[in-house]
Amino acid sequence: MTAHVPVLTVEALRFLQPERGGLFVDCTVGLGGHARALLEAGATRLIGLDRDADALAIARATLARWSDRIELVHADYRSLDEVLDARGITLVDGALADLGVSSLQFDTEGRGFSFQRDEPLDMRMDRSRGETAADLLGRAGENEIADAIFTYGEERFSRRIARAIVDGRREAPIATTGRLASIVRRVIPRRGHMRIDPATRTFQALRIWVNRELEGLDAFLQRAARRLQAGARLVVIAFHSLEDRIVKHTLRALEHATDAAVKVLTKKPLVPTEEEVRRNPRARSAKLRAAERL
């Protein structure tokens, strides 16, 4: 498995200011990279949420030396209110949400996020619930599949791909990453050198669809803003344009909110330096936005 390298850590710490101490919530703790940086920099307490139980187990090991100051919770970031309410916590001193897929999810065999290996087409971040990508492709209608691939993958050949998927499943269920990738590659016209694999956008779209990644993101950001102490900050790292657009518009709308007004601290999103991208190519599409509770 590729070593996990948290993205835009220096920039996240600069905005969150953990050296002031206090309670921070990492809404997508993943393998614990950002959480470790927050604790090392001075955060007094940390609550980490993640819907991937495998990632939480690794985060627990990563953060073992701070075990008396952290609590890791198997929960979706959209359950932030329930998690804090259950612990009698009203306000926090900073919140972070790194919305990307972790290296664990991409690289662990059997998860189905990548077409680099032929394996079961799962793609669930939380393997304890919900439909797999294979389930969705088995039951959804052609138009629904096409709409999802177009909306979430911004794939202009979405209709052609959806038709091929429906034709393909008549022969046998589309149950593996290899079979899906070959169906997609077969129907996308090749024009000289292609910078990315023709299956990339379809796989991104399916992952977003399976995990409902855009659903409720705006509501989560509003809830997170309401949970900040005055002067505390929210940092959000997005990895594709659809996600970043929601973050941008929601934070802007919150500047005029009556119950959770914030000041947006990033006129434009921060992106990784060339040096960071060289060290960690998966950082290249990351965009960080930050806001401060008024």
Backbone as CSV, one residue per row, in Angstrom:
resi,resn,N_x,N_y,N_z,CA_x,CA_y,CA_z,C_x,C_y,C_z
1,MET,0.837,-1.193,0.000,0.000,0.000,0.000,0.873,1.244,0.000
2,THR,0.503,2.256,-0.808,1.231,3.515,-0.835,1.149,4.178,0.527
3,ALA,2.269,4.751,1.005,2.264,5.426,2.300,1.295,6.593,2.254
4,HIS,0.530,6.763,3.333,-0.450,7.843,3.381,0.242,9.162,3.695
5,VAL,0.013,10.155,2.848,0.581,11.484,3.066,-0.577,12.475,3.109
6,PRO,-0.845,13.093,4.261,-1.946,14.058,4.301,-1.630,15.275,3.424
7,VAL,-2.663,15.833,2.827,-2.507,16.893,1.825,-2.679,18.267,2.464
8,LEU,-1.869,19.240,2.009,-2.002,20.646,2.422,-1.991,20.805,3.952
9,THR,-1.155,20.015,4.611,-1.121,20.023,6.082,-0.643,21.363,6.637
10,VAL,0.417,21.904,6.068,0.964,23.176,6.564,-0.090,24.270,6.476
11,GLU,-0.794,24.298,5.332,-1.816,25.320,5.121,-2.999,25.129,6.083
12,ALA,-3.397,23.876,6.287,-4.507,23.599,7.210,-4.166,24.054,8.628
13,LEU,-2.934,23.777,9.070,-2.511,24.176,10.419,-2.461,25.698,10.552
14,ARG,-2.040,26.357,9.483,-1.946,27.821,9.533,-3.321,28.445,9.808
15,PHE,-4.348,27.890,9.193,-5.695,28.433,9.409,-6.305,27.961,10.737
16,LEU,-6.104,26.696,11.095,-6.770,26.140,12.282,-6.138,26.595,13.595
17,GLN,-4.857,26.955,13.578,-4.144,27.477,14.756,-4.278,26.566,16.000
18,PRO,-3.916,25.298,15.869,-4.047,24.383,17.012,-3.133,24.742,18.175
19,GLU,-2.103,25.571,17.918,-1.188,25.969,19.005,-1.920,26.726,20.115
20,ARG,-3.122,27.209,19.826,-3.927,27.888,20.862,-4.540,26.883,21.840
21,GLY,-4.465,25.588,21.497,-5.097,24.572,22.321,-6.586,24.508,22.034
22,GLY,-7.270,23.616,22.762,-8.715,23.492,22.590,-9.121,22.179,21.950
23,LEU,-10.415,22.058,21.712,-11.012,20.838,21.150,-11.216,21.008,19.645
24,PHE,-10.609,20.100,18.879,-10.732,20.133,17.427,-11.460,18.873,16.958
25,VAL,-12.207,19.014,15.880,-12.875,17.845,15.326,-12.391,17.645,13.887
26,ASP,-11.867,16.450,13.629,-11.468,16.058,12.279,-12.619,15.206,11.749
27,CYS,-13.402,15.800,10.868,-14.661,15.181,10.438,-14.454,14.013,9.490
28,THR,-13.238,13.881,8.961,-12.887,12.779,8.050,-11.472,12.337,8.421
29,VAL,-11.326,11.696,9.560,-9.989,11.478,10.136,-9.117,10.566,9.277
30,GLY,-9.746,9.697,8.467,-8.967,8.834,7.565,-7.919,8.040,8.318
31,LEU,-6.675,8.107,7.864,-5.596,7.347,8.499,-4.912,8.144,9.612
32,GLY,-5.419,9.351,9.896,-4.939,10.103,11.057,-3.819,11.088,10.794
33,GLY,-3.479,11.328,9.530,-2.353,12.214,9.215,-2.571,13.654,9.655
34,HIS,-3.721,14.237,9.300,-4.009,15.610,9.724,-4.204,15.679,11.237
35,ALA,-4.868,14.669,11.797,-5.118,14.651,13.252,-3.799,14.641,14.017
36,ARG,-2.851,13.840,13.561,-1.547,13.786,14.223,-0.880,15.161,14.179
37,ALA,-0.952,15.829,13.015,-0.351,17.167,12.878,-1.004,18.162,13.830
38,LEU,-2.321,18.080,13.986,-3.038,18.979,14.912,-2.589,18.747,16.358
39,LEU,-2.468,17.485,16.745,-2.061,17.151,18.119,-0.613,17.550,18.383
40,GLU,0.244,17.292,17.404,1.655,17.672,17.563,1.805,19.189,17.681
41,ALA,0.908,19.929,17.025,1.006,21.392,17.017,0.343,22.039,18.236
42,GLY,-0.361,21.225,19.061,-0.874,21.802,20.299,-2.345,21.624,20.601
43,ALA,-3.104,20.969,19.722,-4.520,20.725,20.033,-4.621,19.942,21.341
44,THR,-5.510,20.385,22.229,-5.637,19.749,23.546,-6.414,18.438,23.449
45,ARG,-7.508,18.482,22.683,-8.352,17.292,22.506,-8.763,17.204,21.052
46,LEU,-9.045,15.971,20.610,-9.471,15.796,19.229,-10.511,14.687,19.132
47,ILE,-11.572,14.966,18.401,-12.560,13.942,18.050,-12.423,13.698,16.548
48,GLY,-12.258,12.437,16.158,-12.110,12.096,14.743,-13.253,11.207,14.292
49,LEU,-13.881,11.578,13.200,-14.974,10.789,12.624,-14.497,10.166,11.321
50,ASP,-14.935,8.960,11.049,-14.744,8.394,9.719,-15.738,7.269,9.526
51,ARG,-16.207,7.118,8.272,-17.165,6.035,8.021,-16.489,4.749,7.581
52,ASP,-15.159,4.791,7.439,-14.398,3.611,7.028,-13.756,2.983,8.263
53,ALA,-14.291,1.847,8.680,-13.797,1.194,9.900,-12.334,0.774,9.763
54,ASP,-11.915,0.387,8.548,-10.520,-0.008,8.330,-9.586,1.181,8.560
55,ALA,-9.990,2.351,8.050,-9.184,3.564,8.232,-9.092,3.923,9.715
56,LEU,-10.192,3.808,10.433,-10.199,4.142,11.870,-9.223,3.277,12.651
57,ALA,-9.138,2.002,12.277,-8.213,1.096,12.978,-6.771,1.570,12.796
58,ILE,-6.442,2.034,11.592,-5.090,2.540,11.336,-4.872,3.868,12.059
59,ALA,-5.887,4.747,12.025,-5.787,6.038,12.721,-5.551,5.822,14.215
60,ARG,-6.206,4.802,14.769,-6.044,4.520,16.210,-4.589,4.192,16.525
61,ALA,-3.954,3.438,15.632,-2.531,3.105,15.821,-1.655,4.339,15.609
62,THR,-1.966,5.123,14.586,-1.199,6.337,14.287,-1.220,7.313,15.471
63,LEU,-2.363,7.389,16.140,-2.567,8.390,17.197,-2.454,7.796,18.606
64,ALA,-1.855,6.606,18.698,-1.829,5.879,19.978,-1.197,6.690,21.109
65,ARG,-0.164,7.472,20.811,0.517,8.196,21.888,-0.353,9.292,22.499
66,TRP,-1.439,9.666,21.797,-2.373,10.674,22.339,-3.693,10.024,22.744
67,SER,-3.671,8.737,23.045,-4.928,8.002,23.252,-5.803,8.608,24.354
68,ASP,-5.178,9.296,25.323,-5.969,9.894,26.408,-6.594,11.228,25.998
69,ARG,-6.246,11.713,24.798,-6.753,13.027,24.364,-7.606,12.955,23.107
70,ILE,-7.801,11.748,22.595,-8.576,11.618,21.360,-9.748,10.666,21.547
71,GLU,-10.744,10.842,20.690,-11.819,9.855,20.580,-12.111,9.683,19.096
72,LEU,-12.066,8.440,18.642,-12.338,8.143,17.240,-13.706,7.472,17.143
73,VAL,-14.524,7.958,16.207,-15.919,7.530,16.121,-16.220,7.027,14.709
74,HIS,-16.827,5.834,14.627,-17.235,5.293,13.326,-18.534,5.987,12.931
75,ALA,-18.405,7.068,12.167,-19.577,7.854,11.772,-19.266,8.661,10.524
76,ASP,-20.293,8.907,9.744,-20.215,9.771,8.575,-20.074,11.219,9.047
77,TYR,-19.305,12.032,8.318,-19.126,13.428,8.731,-20.451,14.178,8.807
78,ARG,-21.448,13.711,8.040,-22.755,14.373,8.067,-23.497,14.135,9.375
79,SER,-22.971,13.225,10.207,-23.552,12.963,11.529,-22.886,13.799,12.614
80,LEU,-22.211,14.872,12.234,-21.449,15.692,13.187,-22.294,16.119,14.386
81,ASP,-23.500,16.626,14.142,-24.351,17.093,15.251,-24.629,15.970,16.242
82,GLU,-24.994,14.796,15.719,-25.324,13.674,16.603,-24.116,13.255,17.433
83,VAL,-22.947,13.218,16.807,-21.725,12.808,17.512,-21.408,13.794,18.646
84,LEU,-21.476,15.088,18.357,-21.164,16.094,19.386,-22.244,16.134,20.470
85,ASP,-23.508,16.069,20.065,-24.597,16.097,21.048,-24.499,14.924,22.022
86,ALA,-24.150,13.741,21.488,-24.054,12.543,22.336,-22.977,12.700,23.398
87,ARG,-22.032,13.604,23.167,-20.931,13.825,24.121,-21.098,15.133,24.901
88,GLY,-22.243,15.758,24.746,-22.517,16.991,25.477,-21.654,18.160,25.035
89,ILE,-21.183,18.117,23.779,-20.308,19.183,23.272,-21.144,20.151,22.429
90,THR,-21.082,21.427,22.779,-21.838,22.446,22.048,-20.993,23.064,20.942
91,LEU,-19.797,23.549,21.326,-18.948,24.268,20.382,-17.536,23.694,20.388
92,VAL,-16.839,23.845,19.248,-15.461,23.346,19.140,-14.546,24.498,18.722
93,ASP,-13.235,24.268,18.856,-12.239,25.315,18.597,-11.663,25.245,17.185
94,GLY,-12.166,24.321,16.385,-11.729,24.214,15.000,-12.250,22.918,14.400
95,ALA,-12.497,22.946,13.088,-13.004,21.745,12.414,-12.332,21.617,11.050
96,LEU,-12.043,20.361,10.693,-11.377,20.055,9.425,-12.160,18.962,8.713
97,ALA,-12.335,19.120,7.400,-12.926,18.059,6.586,-12.076,17.900,5.326
98,ASP,-11.425,16.754,5.207,-10.635,16.399,4.018,-11.500,15.415,3.242
99,LEU,-12.109,15.889,2.166,-13.153,15.125,1.495,-12.633,14.076,0.515
100,GLY,-11.335,13.912,0.431,-10.775,13.000,-0.565,-10.891,11.530,-0.182
101,VAL,-10.668,10.685,-1.179,-10.551,9.238,-0.956,-9.135,8.983,-0.465
102,SER,-8.989,8.146,0.541,-7.652,7.937,1.107,-6.854,6.936,0.270
103,SER,-5.534,6.984,0.470,-4.658,6.025,-0.220,-5.019,4.597,0.181
104,LEU,-5.491,4.420,1.425,-5.923,3.082,1.880,-7.040,2.556,0.982
105,GLN,-8.027,3.418,0.709,-9.177,2.969,-0.082,-8.769,2.656,-1.524
106,PHE,-7.897,3.484,-2.089,-7.456,3.232,-3.461,-6.581,1.989,-3.560
107,ASP,-5.723,1.790,-2.575,-4.667,0.788,-2.716,-4.981,-0.572,-2.117
108,THR,-5.952,-0.647,-1.198,-6.242,-1.934,-0.563,-7.005,-2.828,-1.525
109,GLU,-6.504,-4.043,-1.691,-7.162,-4.982,-2.596,-8.564,-5.307,-2.101
110,GLY,-9.482,-5.439,-3.046,-10.834,-5.839,-2.707,-11.788,-4.699,-2.447
111,ARG,-11.300,-3.441,-2.451,-12.199,-2.319,-2.180,-12.921,-1.841,-3.445
112,GLY,-12.294,-2.068,-4.607,-12.970,-1.771,-5.866,-12.964,-0.318,-6.288
113,PHE,-12.082,0.498,-5.689,-12.025,1.915,-6.064,-11.193,2.143,-7.329
114,SER,-10.310,1.217,-7.621,-9.327,1.427,-8.688,-9.471,0.375,-9.778
115,PHE,-9.199,0.784,-11.019,-9.209,-0.200,-12.113,-7.808,-0.716,-12.398
116,GLN,-6.853,-0.410,-11.509,-5.488,-0.925,-11.691,-5.426,-2.436,-11.437
117,ARG,-6.411,-2.945,-10.667,-6.494,-4.393,-10.418,-7.904,-4.856,-10.767
118,ASP,-8.036,-6.112,-11.114,-9.374,-6.662,-11.357,-9.875,-7.265,-10.051
119,GLU,-10.925,-6.659,-9.485,-11.425,-7.089,-8.176,-12.910,-6.756,-8.068
120,PRO,-13.579,-7.221,-7.009,-15.017,-6.949,-6.884,-15.316,-5.450,-6.917
121,LEU,-16.377,-5.086,-7.608,-16.756,-3.690,-7.823,-17.592,-3.224,-6.623
122,ASP,-16.887,-2.818,-5.545,-17.565,-2.438,-4.302,-17.682,-0.919,-4.193
123,MET,-16.566,-0.245,-3.896,-16.469,1.226,-3.823,-17.122,1.865,-2.594
124,ARG,-17.659,1.091,-1.665,-18.248,1.714,-0.465,-17.147,2.146,0.497
125,MET,-17.226,3.378,0.978,-16.300,3.811,2.026,-16.655,3.126,3.342
126,ASP,-17.942,2.943,3.583,-18.400,2.225,4.776,-18.931,0.874,4.315
127,ARG,-18.113,-0.164,4.522,-18.494,-1.482,4.008,-19.532,-2.185,4.871
128,SER,-19.984,-1.507,5.936,-20.972,-2.140,6.812,-22.403,-1.851,6.363
129,ARG,-22.563,-1.022,5.325,-23.928,-0.667,4.917,-23.971,-0.209,3.463
130,GLY,-25.182,-0.207,2.916,-25.398,0.391,1.595,-25.094,-0.520,0.419
131,GLU,-25.484,-0.047,-0.750,-25.277,-0.799,-1.996,-23.853,-0.634,-2.505
132,THR,-23.340,-1.698,-3.107,-22.043,-1.608,-3.788,-22.258,-0.984,-5.168
133,ALA,-21.144,-0.641,-5.825,-21.231,-0.139,-7.199,-21.834,-1.197,-8.118
134,ALA,-21.483,-2.464,-7.888,-22.049,-3.552,-8.697,-23.568,-3.627,-8.508
135,ASP,-24.032,-3.460,-7.259,-25.481,-3.459,-6.995,-26.177,-2.350,-7.787
136,LEU,-25.597,-1.145,-7.726,-26.194,0.006,-8.420,-26.270,-0.230,-9.930
137,LEU,-25.156,-0.708,-10.498,-25.136,-0.941,-11.940,-26.056,-2.096,-12.338
138,GLY,-26.357,-2.969,-11.382,-27.250,-4.092,-11.668,-28.714,-3.703,-11.679
139,ARG,-29.085,-2.674,-10.912,-30.514,-2.371,-10.796,-30.942,-1.063,-11.443
140,ALA,-30.032,-0.103,-11.613,-30.418,1.225,-12.119,-30.754,1.173,-13.601
141,GLY,-31.662,2.048,-14.011,-32.027,2.149,-15.420,-30.937,2.852,-16.214
142,GLU,-31.010,2.698,-17.538,-29.985,3.285,-18.413,-29.874,4.798,-18.234
143,ASN,-31.010,5.487,-18.154,-30.970,6.952,-17.996,-30.361,7.363,-16.669
144,GLU,-30.689,6.626,-15.609,-30.144,6.948,-14.283,-28.623,6.775,-14.271
145,ILE,-28.152,5.702,-14.884,-26.698,5.463,-14.962,-26.032,6.576,-15.774
146,ALA,-26.623,6.899,-16.921,-26.051,7.952,-17.784,-26.005,9.290,-17.056
147,ASP,-27.093,9.626,-16.355,-27.145,10.911,-15.627,-26.068,10.968,-14.545
148,ALA,-25.888,9.852,-13.829,-24.879,9.820,-12.758,-23.473,9.985,-13.331
149,ILE,-23.180,9.287,-14.418,-21.838,9.368,-15.021,-21.588,10.770,-15.577
150,PHE,-22.634,11.381,-16.138,-22.483,12.732,-16.685,-22.336,13.770,-15.560
151,THR,-23.197,13.662,-14.546,-23.216,14.666,-13.468,-21.981,14.562,-12.584
152,TYR,-21.650,13.347,-12.149,-20.568,13.173,-11.168,-19.197,12.977,-11.814
153,GLY,-19.183,12.546,-13.076,-17.905,12.315,-13.738,-17.612,13.342,-14.821
154,GLU,-18.613,14.186,-15.117,-18.475,15.179,-16.196,-17.951,14.503,-17.468
155,GLU,-18.556,13.335,-17.728,-18.147,12.478,-18.850,-19.102,12.701,-20.021
156,ARG,-18.572,13.221,-21.144,-19.469,13.561,-22.255,-19.957,12.343,-23.022
157,PHE,-19.332,11.178,-22.825,-19.809,9.959,-23.484,-20.700,9.125,-22.551
158,SER,-21.323,9.787,-21.573,-22.079,9.068,-20.533,-23.214,8.224,-21.117
159,ARG,-23.927,8.728,-22.143,-25.055,7.968,-22.723,-24.546,6.684,-23.373
160,ARG,-23.457,6.823,-24.098,-22.862,5.671,-24.784,-22.396,4.631,-23.755
161,ILE,-21.766,5.098,-22.672,-21.264,4.192,-21.631,-22.432,3.482,-20.939
162,ALA,-23.489,4.237,-20.611,-24.652,3.646,-19.924,-25.300,2.557,-20.783
163,ARG,-25.406,2.830,-22.082,-26.007,1.835,-22.993,-25.160,0.569,-23.014
164,ALA,-23.823,0.744,-23.042,-22.922,-0.417,-23.062,-23.011,-1.207,-21.759
165,ILE,-23.183,-0.496,-20.636,-23.319,-1.177,-19.345,-24.600,-2.010,-19.313
166,VAL,-25.699,-1.426,-19.766,-26.984,-2.150,-19.774,-26.919,-3.346,-20.729
167,ASP,-26.298,-3.154,-21.897,-26.129,-4.287,-22.826,-25.257,-5.367,-22.187
168,GLY,-24.164,-4.929,-21.521,-23.228,-5.874,-20.914,-23.847,-6.693,-19.806
169,ARG,-24.706,-6.072,-18.997,-25.258,-6.813,-17.843,-26.311,-7.830,-18.280
170,ARG,-26.792,-7.701,-19.521,-27.713,-8.735,-20.024,-26.983,-10.066,-20.197
171,GLU,-25.700,-9.977,-20.521,-24.888,-11.188,-20.682,-24.499,-11.770,-19.323
172,ALA,-24.058,-10.876,-18.406,-23.644,-11.303,-17.057,-23.538,-10.050,-16.188
173,PRO,-23.746,-10.185,-14.870,-23.629,-9.013,-13.998,-22.247,-8.365,-14.122
174,ILE,-22.219,-7.040,-14.041,-20.935,-6.314,-14.079,-20.440,-6.238,-12.639
175,ALA,-19.642,-7.223,-12.264,-19.302,-7.420,-10.854,-17.860,-7.090,-10.512
176,THR,-17.034,-6.805,-11.527,-15.619,-6.535,-11.250,-15.167,-5.231,-11.899
177,THR,-14.105,-4.662,-11.325,-13.541,-3.415,-11.851,-13.014,-3.615,-13.269
178,GLY,-12.389,-4.758,-13.508,-11.815,-5.032,-14.823,-12.879,-5.067,-15.906
179,ARG,-14.004,-5.691,-15.616,-15.075,-5.793,-16.620,-15.662,-4.414,-16.908
180,LEU,-15.912,-3.629,-15.859,-16.451,-2.289,-16.077,-15.478,-1.436,-16.892
181,ALA,-14.205,-1.461,-16.501,-13.205,-0.644,-17.205,-13.129,-1.025,-18.682
182,SER,-13.189,-2.320,-18.985,-13.071,-2.744,-20.387,-14.301,-2.319,-21.188
183,ILE,-15.486,-2.342,-20.558,-16.713,-1.886,-21.237,-16.592,-0.402,-21.582
184,VAL,-16.117,0.388,-20.617,-15.993,1.838,-20.828,-14.958,2.138,-21.910
185,ARG,-13.809,1.485,-21.808,-12.728,1.750,-22.780,-13.153,1.406,-24.201
186,ARG,-13.995,0.371,-24.316,-14.405,-0.090,-25.639,-15.263,0.948,-26.365
187,VAL,-16.040,1.741,-25.618,-17.006,2.634,-26.279,-16.547,4.085,-26.369
188,ILE,-15.440,4.435,-25.688,-14.941,5.813,-25.789,-13.954,5.892,-26.946
189,PRO,-14.206,6.790,-27.901,-13.283,6.889,-29.037,-11.891,7.324,-28.602
190,ARG,-10.893,6.687,-29.140,-9.503,7.043,-28.802,-8.981,8.034,-29.827
191,ARG,-8.407,9.129,-29.305,-7.832,10.138,-30.205,-6.391,10.383,-29.795
192,GLY,-5.468,9.702,-30.435,-4.055,9.883,-30.119,-3.755,9.521,-28.675
193,HIS,-2.815,10.265,-28.082,-2.419,10.001,-26.695,-3.484,10.534,-25.749
194,MET,-3.975,9.683,-24.838,-4.986,10.118,-23.863,-4.299,10.323,-22.521
195,ARG,-4.477,11.539,-21.962,-3.762,11.905,-20.737,-4.214,11.054,-19.545
196,ILE,-5.509,10.750,-19.500,-6.006,9.886,-18.420,-6.699,8.674,-19.038
197,ASP,-6.774,7.604,-18.274,-7.443,6.397,-18.745,-8.911,6.721,-19.049
198,PRO,-9.457,6.204,-20.157,-10.852,6.504,-20.505,-11.862,6.120,-19.414
199,ALA,-11.494,5.192,-18.531,-12.426,4.752,-17.479,-12.423,5.665,-16.253
200,THR,-11.481,6.604,-16.176,-11.282,7.398,-14.957,-12.541,8.136,-14.528
201,ARG,-13.177,8.841,-15.455,-14.339,9.670,-15.087,-15.522,8.815,-14.649
202,THR,-15.701,7.674,-15.296,-16.799,6.779,-14.915,-16.577,6.225,-13.512
203,PHE,-15.338,5.845,-13.208,-15.038,5.331,-11.864,-15.235,6.420,-10.804
204,GLN,-14.818,7.650,-11.110,-15.053,8.744,-10.161,-16.551,8.936,-9.929
205,ALA,-17.319,8.940,-11.019,-18.761,9.153,-10.912,-19.423,8.073,-10.060
206,LEU,-19.028,6.823,-10.299,-19.627,5.711,-9.543,-19.305,5.820,-8.060
207,ARG,-18.051,6.183,-7.758,-17.640,6.327,-6.352,-18.466,7.400,-5.649
208,ILE,-18.652,8.530,-6.316,-19.438,9.628,-5.731,-20.887,9.194,-5.543
209,TRP,-21.401,8.465,-6.521,-22.798,7.998,-6.486,-22.997,6.991,-5.351
210,VAL,-22.117,6.007,-5.273,-22.230,4.965,-4.239,-22.190,5.572,-2.832
211,ASN,-21.279,6.523,-2.636,-21.054,7.075,-1.289,-21.819,8.368,-1.021
212,ARG,-22.660,8.772,-1.990,-23.460,10.001,-1.843,-22.569,11.169,-1.400
213,GLU,-21.425,11.313,-2.064,-20.411,12.254,-1.590,-20.853,13.712,-1.649
214,LEU,-21.715,14.051,-2.597,-22.143,15.449,-2.712,-23.450,15.710,-1.959
215,GLU,-24.149,14.628,-1.633,-25.449,14.741,-0.979,-25.252,15.222,0.460
216,GLY,-25.857,16.328,0.800,-25.779,16.810,2.184,-24.482,17.510,2.534
217,LEU,-23.593,17.728,1.551,-22.326,18.413,1.847,-22.592,19.851,2.285
218,ASP,-23.512,20.535,1.601,-23.832,21.917,1.978,-24.408,21.986,3.391
219,ALA,-25.318,21.056,3.713,-25.923,21.038,5.054,-24.869,20.746,6.122
220,PHE,-23.916,19.846,5.809,-22.828,19.561,6.755,-22.015,20.822,7.042
221,LEU,-21.670,21.576,5.987,-20.864,22.786,6.176,-21.602,23.808,7.043
222,GLN,-22.901,23.912,6.846,-23.699,24.823,7.678,-23.678,24.374,9.144
223,ARG,-23.822,23.063,9.358,-23.808,22.541,10.736,-22.439,22.742,11.372
224,ALA,-21.382,22.473,10.597,-20.024,22.638,11.128,-19.780,24.089,11.527
225,ALA,-20.245,25.027,10.717,-20.070,26.452,11.034,-20.783,26.813,12.331
226,ARG,-21.976,26.248,12.541,-22.736,26.542,13.766,-22.053,25.993,15.012
227,ARG,-21.195,24.999,14.826,-20.525,24.358,15.964,-19.223,25.051,16.357
228,LEU,-18.814,26.075,15.631,-17.544,26.747,15.923,-17.721,27.823,16.987
229,GLN,-16.754,27.898,17.905,-16.680,29.043,18.801,-16.439,30.301,17.962
230,ALA,-16.758,31.471,18.484,-16.399,32.716,17.805,-14.880,32.752,17.625
231,GLY,-14.442,33.039,16.415,-12.999,33.087,16.119,-12.411,31.748,15.719
232,ALA,-13.177,30.663,15.899,-12.689,29.335,15.480,-12.882,29.183,13.977
233,ARG,-12.152,28.239,13.406,-12.116,28.139,11.947,-12.481,26.749,11.426
234,LEU,-13.021,26.769,10.233,-13.360,25.549,9.496,-12.476,25.493,8.257
235,VAL,-11.802,24.356,8.051,-10.968,24.140,6.868,-11.535,22.950,6.106
236,VAL,-11.726,23.129,4.797,-12.271,22.056,3.958,-11.340,21.848,2.767
237,ILE,-10.970,20.591,2.539,-10.122,20.238,1.392,-10.955,19.371,0.448
238,ALA,-11.105,19.855,-0.789,-11.885,19.138,-1.795,-10.955,18.646,-2.901
239,PHE,-11.404,17.620,-3.627,-10.535,17.005,-4.628,-11.106,16.972,-6.035
240,HIS,-12.334,17.432,-6.212,-12.817,17.581,-7.584,-13.731,18.791,-7.664
241,SER,-13.931,19.273,-8.885,-14.565,20.579,-9.076,-15.989,20.625,-8.543
242,LEU,-16.734,19.510,-8.624,-18.124,19.501,-8.149,-18.175,19.757,-6.645
243,GLU,-17.284,19.083,-5.936,-17.191,19.217,-4.474,-16.770,20.637,-4.108
244,ASP,-15.711,21.111,-4.773,-15.171,22.434,-4.459,-16.196,23.525,-4.731
245,ARG,-16.998,23.352,-5.775,-18.035,24.344,-6.105,-19.048,24.454,-4.963
246,ILE,-19.453,23.305,-4.414,-20.416,23.323,-3.300,-19.801,24.022,-2.093
247,VAL,-18.534,23.703,-1.798,-17.849,24.322,-0.657,-17.791,25.835,-0.848
248,LYS,-17.376,26.260,-2.037,-17.242,27.698,-2.328,-18.571,28.427,-2.131
249,HIS,-19.627,27.902,-2.741,-20.922,28.602,-2.691,-21.530,28.563,-1.289
250,THR,-21.349,27.441,-0.574,-21.928,27.345,0.774,-21.220,28.298,1.734
251,LEU,-19.886,28.359,1.676,-19.154,29.273,2.556,-19.512,30.727,2.247
252,ARG,-19.680,31.038,0.970,-20.084,32.407,0.604,-21.461,32.735,1.161
253,ALA,-22.386,31.756,1.054,-23.742,31.973,1.577,-23.713,32.172,3.093
254,LEU,-22.800,31.455,3.771,-22.708,31.562,5.235,-22.192,32.935,5.681
255,GLU,-21.559,33.682,4.776,-21.125,35.039,5.135,-22.323,35.932,5.438
256,HIS,-23.492,35.527,4.930,-24.708,36.330,5.141,-25.713,35.620,6.050
257,ALA,-25.290,34.524,6.668,-26.212,33.770,7.538,-26.434,34.516,8.853
258,THR,-27.612,34.335,9.426,-27.909,35.003,10.702,-27.487,34.140,11.891
259,ASP,-27.560,32.803,11.721,-27.296,31.923,12.870,-25.872,31.381,12.911
260,ALA,-25.114,31.497,11.808,-23.755,30.926,11.791,-22.885,31.700,10.820
261,ALA,-22.859,33.019,10.975,-22.125,33.845,10.008,-20.626,33.591,10.109
262,VAL,-19.982,33.509,8.950,-18.531,33.305,8.897,-17.917,34.361,7.991
263,LYS,-16.620,34.487,8.120,-15.839,35.288,7.171,-14.986,34.304,6.383
264,VAL,-15.116,34.315,5.063,-14.307,33.430,4.224,-12.880,33.980,4.182
265,LEU,-11.921,33.134,4.500,-10.510,33.558,4.594,-9.723,33.294,3.314
266,THR,-10.326,32.570,2.384,-9.632,32.197,1.144,-10.421,32.741,-0.042
267,LYS,-9.975,33.870,-0.594,-10.668,34.423,-1.778,-10.636,33.403,-2.913
268,LYS,-9.453,32.795,-3.096,-9.299,31.688,-4.034,-8.817,30.492,-3.225
269,PRO,-9.130,29.282,-3.677,-8.670,28.122,-2.905,-7.146,28.009,-2.936
270,LEU,-6.576,27.508,-1.846,-5.138,27.214,-1.827,-4.932,25.852,-2.483
271,VAL,-3.867,25.741,-3.246,-3.546,24.475,-3.912,-2.132,24.051,-3.509
272,PRO,-1.799,22.780,-3.659,-0.471,22.314,-3.251,0.644,22.971,-4.058
273,THR,1.795,23.118,-3.439,2.979,23.613,-4.147,3.466,22.543,-5.122
274,GLU,4.287,22.955,-6.055,4.879,21.991,-7.001,5.671,20.920,-6.248
275,GLU,6.334,21.341,-5.177,7.135,20.404,-4.374,6.235,19.345,-3.737
276,GLU,5.069,19.767,-3.203,4.160,18.801,-2.575,3.619,17.822,-3.613
277,VAL,3.265,18.326,-4.781,2.743,17.444,-5.839,3.817,16.462,-6.294
278,ARG,5.076,16.924,-6.331,6.172,16.028,-6.715,6.318,14.904,-5.692
279,ARG,6.197,15.259,-4.403,6.314,14.251,-3.337,5.077,13.357,-3.269
280,ASN,3.910,13.929,-3.562,2.649,13.202,-3.413,1.739,13.540,-4.599
281,PRO,1.869,12.804,-5.725,1.100,13.129,-6.924,-0.410,13.187,-6.692
282,ARG,-0.904,12.466,-5.682,-2.348,12.472,-5.435,-2.847,13.807,-4.865
283,ALA,-1.906,14.672,-4.499,-2.292,15.987,-3.973,-2.681,16.959,-5.082
284,ARG,-2.390,16.598,-6.334,-2.422,17.617,-7.395,-3.786,18.282,-7.572
285,SER,-4.881,17.588,-7.292,-6.200,18.191,-7.524,-6.804,18.811,-6.258
286,ALA,-6.058,18.814,-5.147,-6.606,19.298,-3.871,-6.785,20.815,-3.872
287,LYS,-7.885,21.256,-3.254,-8.154,22.695,-3.085,-8.637,22.929,-1.666
288,LEU,-8.010,23.876,-0.981,-8.343,24.142,0.412,-9.058,25.492,0.525
289,ARG,-10.169,25.493,1.248,-10.892,26.732,1.574,-11.073,26.799,3.086
290,ALA,-11.071,28.028,3.615,-11.184,28.194,5.063,-12.117,29.351,5.380
291,ALA,-12.772,29.266,6.546,-13.664,30.326,7.019,-13.566,30.427,8.526
292,GLU,-13.823,31.612,9.046,-13.756,31.865,10.494,-15.127,32.285,11.003
293,ARG,-15.557,31.690,12.112,-16.848,32.029,12.718,-16.768,33.429,13.333
294,LEU,-17.753,34.237,13.009,-17.783,35.613,13.535,-18.418,35.642,14.925
